[in-house]
Amino acid sequence: MTTGTNAIGFEEPVYIANPDTCHFYHSMDLPEFGLQTGEWDLRRDVDNYLGNQIFQGKTVVDVGTASGFLAFEMEKRGAAVVAFDRSLSDVDDDAGLIPYHDFSSRFGYPFERGLEIRIRNQRKLRNSFWLSHRLLKSNIRLYTGNAYAGTSDIGTVDYSFFGCILLHLRDPLLALAAFAKITRERMIITDTHENIGTLAEYPVMFLRVNVADPGNRGTWWYLTPALLKQYLAVLGFVRFSLSYHSALHVDGNRDAGLFTLVAER
């Protein structure tokens, strides 16, 4: 399925001339334009973030690709990658926004206006992917859709990779189930380890949304490694490896604690 830039399916590349219309989620070094500073800088520790896997000759779907930094890194390591992200015309999941009952008084504009702002910002994020795609001479295909819906158009892949995206999904378990159906070998999941503490050993996830926190527009959950292991076992994965590392949160100027779980069939 080949579509335009808003619909569900594989997108044709979009020519983006320069970073002026882009927002970078990840810091990236680009030919012609140099360093583009993002909200997160993963460049120093990419292999740990990716679970120290061998990507040569593997097919991979990168779920929630954003600016595509990790997709391009997997491609550099020899993978054939499909970058997956949300369709900008699909608001069934509220564009990732938390639908507070008092959204207007909380943020100063109605929820519908929040959706418009969110989608406009995500369009700039999409531009950063296509600019990077062109400058890096990438062969990655971009598929836009809904993480909870069918992904059969992508076909089967060896690996599915979730890089700090589950915490932003209202139903992360449904998304895992959807992509498990097309994954032959391994699921690689990186997520935050902060504020989990000793709960990491328990199969739970707990709500990050707090009505007293005025700044949280779209982060739903803390998920423990134990929860992910137990749920992925239900989906047919039998071997697991778990590692801990950190990444630089540029906006906060701090290192954030992360874990990476690799689940193998």
Summary of the structure (lengths in Angstrom):
residues: 265
radius of gyration: 17.7
end to end distance: 28.9
largest distance: 51.6
contacts: 843
relative contact order: 0.17
helix: 31%
strand: 29%
